[in-house]
Every structure is written in C-alpha cells, then in structure tokens.
Amino acid sequence: MPRQHQKKNSASGGSQRQLRVGETVRHAIADILSQGSVHDPDLEGHIITVPEVRMSPDLKLATIYVMPLGGRDTDAVIAALERNKKFLRGEIAHRVNLKFAPDIRFRVDERFDEAERIEKLLRTPAVQRDLAPDSDDE
C-alpha cells in the first residue's frame, strides 16, 4: 500500500529538525555578530538582532532575518552582511555540526514595523469607536 505524501507542519513553518537547526544557526550567527568577529565599517556601531533563521527542508539554505537596533541603516547592514557571507558561512560551519554548511541569505525582519503599524491602527479614533462598548446593549 503506497504512502500518501503530506506536507508536514506547513502551518508551523517547518519540521522539528528544521526548527532545531534554524535555532542552532540563529545562536551561532548571533554570537558571531555580538563578538564583533566581522570587521566591516558598515557594521561598526550597529547592534544587530537575529530574531529568526528559517532553514530549507534539505537544510542547505538558511534565510537569516536580522534587524539593526533602532531599525536604521537596514540596507547598509544587509549589504555588509552579504559582502561577508563567505566568512559568516565558514564560521557557522565551524560552530554547527551539519553535513553541509548551509548557504546563507539575509533578509530584514519587518515584524517589528508591522506590529507597530497594527498598534497605530488600533489606536485610531475609528477603531476605538468600534471597540467601545455600546450603551444600546444594556
């Protein structure tokens, strides 16, 4: 009897292994960046947070979401990280025990901006009016 292939954990963002390896890579890249191992003028003076790393199902690609503290100079930070991609990949390979060092790509984490946008929307007078309890319901 053939097995039916189903997408596992598509709603949660990946398999347990993908999540575990992604978290390990996240810790490694956060340590590398916090120790100042990357010597690039565009990264100096920036504190970079790494809130998430998403791994491909074959674990050969790591998408690293970063956000400079304060949210400024995101394009310059991403460009600097891309310039130092080879060094960072080698450092990850030394710190994470995988068969292959994953190829890495960097993306700006926009969740903080999106959360702020939603907060502003919730504070608008129109939404506040809709959220206020009606006196007719009594």
N, C-alpha and C positions, 0 to 999 in steps of 0.2 A: 504494500500500500504506500503510494508516494506521500511525502510530507507536503503540506501546504506552507509556502513561504509567506511569512507575515512580517511587516515592518515592526520591529521591536522597539518599544519605548520612543516612538516618534514624537509623542507629546512631551516627553520629559527631556528631550534634547540629546539622546544617545544611550548606548548600552552602559551597563555598570562599569565595564572596563574603560570605555571612552571617558566617562566622567572621572574615574580614578586617575587615569593617565593625564587627563587635562588638568586636574588639580595638582598633580605632581609637577607638571611642566609650569604651571602658574607659580608655584612656590619657588621653583628654580629660577625662573626669569625675574621674579620679584626680588629674590636675593641678589642676583647679578646686578640689577639696576640699583638696588639700595646700597650695595657695596661700592658703587662707583667704578666698576670694572670696565665700563665702556667709556673711552676717552674721546668725546666728541664735543666741540664747542657749543653745538645747539642743544646738547643735553645738560650742560653745566648750569646749575642754578634751578633746575627743574626737579621736583619730586614727582615721580611717575607712579601712579597706582595701576595695578593689574587686577581688575575685578573678575575677569573670566578668561579661560582658554578653552576653545572648542576643538576637539580632535575629530578628524575624519574617521569613518568606520575602519579603515585599514591602518590607522594611527600613523600615516605617513605625512599628514598635513595638520599643522597646528595653527589655528586662527587665534591670535593673541589680541585681546581687547585692552587698550590702555587709555588712561586719562591723566594728563598732567594736572597736578594740584592747582586749583584755581581755574582750570579749563582754558588757559591761554596758550597761544602758540602751538595748537594741536598739529597743524600742518608741518611746521618745522620739526616737531618731535617725531612725527611719523616718518618724515624724510630721513632724519638722523638714524632712527632705528632700522629703516630699510638699508641705509648705507652700511650699517654694522651687522647686517643679517648673518653674514658668514661667521663672524666671531661669535655672535649670540647662539647660533645653531651649534657650533662646536662646544660652547660652554654647557648648553643644555645636554648635549650628548655625553659629556663627562659626568654630569650630575644625575641624569635619569637613565636607568638601566632598561634600554629598549634595543630590539634587534636592529632597527634603523633609526637614525636621528631624523626626526620629522622636519620636513620643510616648513618654514615659518612665514607667516604673513601678519601684518599688523593692521588693526582697524581701530578707529576712535570709538570708545564706548560712549554712546549717546543716551544711555538710560537715565543719567542724572539730568540732562537737559530735558528729556521727555517727561520725567517726573515733575520737574519744576514747571513745565508748560501746563501739565494737568492740574497742579496745585493752583496756578494762576487762574485757570478756567473755573475751578471750583469756588474761587473767591469772588468771581464776577457777580454783580448785582442780580442778573437774570437767574443764575443758578441758585444763589442764596434765596431768592424769592420762591423758586420751585422747591427748595428744601425746607422752607419754613413750614411749621405745622399750620394747617388750615383751621380757622375758627368754626367753619361750617361742619366739621366732622364731629363736633361735640354733641 
